[in-house]
């Protein structure tokens, strides 16, 4: 299964902070629980900071053509994919700052949606 995970945009810092590590750890855990062994990742917007709809990454449309399933992390990534007419599953952003993810049942509901989405034909 070829899965493309789309985030919003890169962080300002070039180093990976402990918060970012928690975000990546959560994403990898979700993918593992959804039985996704390998996936690609790219951001909808290439530059950190404020985003403008016209700044959607030129490579996003091309990248989606090479993947069977597309997963958006958060609202902004989902909006970019919607604007391009790309079918996808919208997941919550896996950031440690996302307080909804403190609710284990909420998180497990989305992991099940992810698993079902990647397993459907």
C-alpha positions in Angstrom: 0.0 0.0 0.0 1.4 3.4 -1.0 0.3 6.1 1.5 1.2 9.8 1.3 0.9 11.8 4.5 0.6 15.5 4.0 1.4 18.0 6.8 0.9 21.7 6.8 4.4 23.3 6.5 7.8 22.9 8.0 8.7 24.4 11.3 10.9 27.6 11.5 13.7 25.7 13.1 16.0 23.4 11.2 16.6 21.2 14.3 14.0 18.8 15.5 12.7 19.9 18.9 11.4 17.6 21.6 7.8 18.7 20.7 8.5 17.7 17.1 9.8 14.4 18.2 6.6 13.7 20.1 4.6 14.6 17.0 6.6 12.3 14.8 6.5 9.5 17.5 2.7 9.8 17.5 2.5 9.8 13.7 4.6 6.6 13.6 2.5 5.0 16.3 -0.7 5.8 14.4 0.7 4.3 11.2 2.0 1.2 13.0 -1.4 0.6 14.6 -3.1 1.1 11.2 -0.7 -1.6 9.7 1.1 0.9 7.5 4.7 -0.2 7.4 6.0 2.4 4.9 4.7 5.8 3.9 5.9 9.0 2.2 5.6 12.4 3.8 5.5 15.9 2.4 4.1 19.3 3.4 1.3 21.1 1.6 3.3 24.4 1.8 7.0 24.5 1.3 7.9 27.3 3.7 7.5 27.9 7.4 5.3 30.7 8.7 2.0 32.1 7.5 0.5 30.3 4.6 -1.4 31.6 1.7 -3.6 29.3 -0.4 -1.7 30.2 -3.6 1.5 28.9 -2.0 0.5 25.3 -2.1 3.5 23.2 -3.0 3.8 22.6 -6.8 4.9 19.0 -6.1 1.9 18.1 -4.1 -0.3 17.3 -7.1 2.4 15.2 -8.8 3.2 13.4 -5.5 -0.4 12.3 -5.0 -0.4 10.6 -8.4 2.1 8.1 -7.1 0.2 7.1 -4.0 -3.1 5.1 -3.6 -4.1 6.7 -0.3 -3.6 10.3 0.9 -3.8 11.3 4.6 -3.9 15.0 5.7 -2.7 16.0 9.1 -4.9 18.8 10.3 -7.1 21.4 8.8 -4.6 23.3 6.6 -3.3 20.3 4.9 -6.8 19.1 4.3 -7.9 22.4 2.9 -4.9 22.4 0.4 -5.9 18.9 -0.8 -9.5 19.9 -1.1 -8.6 22.9 -3.2 -6.7 20.6 -5.5 -9.6 18.1 -5.7 -7.5 15.3 -4.1 -9.5 12.7 -2.2 -8.0 12.1 1.2 -8.6 11.2 4.9 -8.4 14.1 7.3 -6.7 13.2 10.5 -6.1 15.4 13.5 -2.7 17.0 13.7 -0.5 14.7 15.8 1.0 17.5 17.8 1.4 17.2 21.5 -0.4 20.6 21.6 -3.6 19.0 20.3 -5.5 18.6 23.5 -8.2 16.4 21.9 -5.6 13.7 21.6 -5.4 13.6 25.4 -8.7 11.6 25.1 -7.6 8.0 24.3 -11.0 7.1 22.9 -10.8 10.1 20.5 -7.4 9.1 19.3 -8.3 5.4 18.9 -11.4 6.4 16.9 -9.1 8.2 14.4 -6.6 5.3 14.3 -9.5 3.0 13.4 -10.6 5.4 10.6 -7.1 5.4 9.3 -6.8 1.6 9.4 -10.2 1.3 7.6 -9.2 3.9 5.0 -5.9 2.3 4.1 -7.4 -1.2 3.9 -10.3 -0.3 1.7 -10.0 -0.9 -2.1 
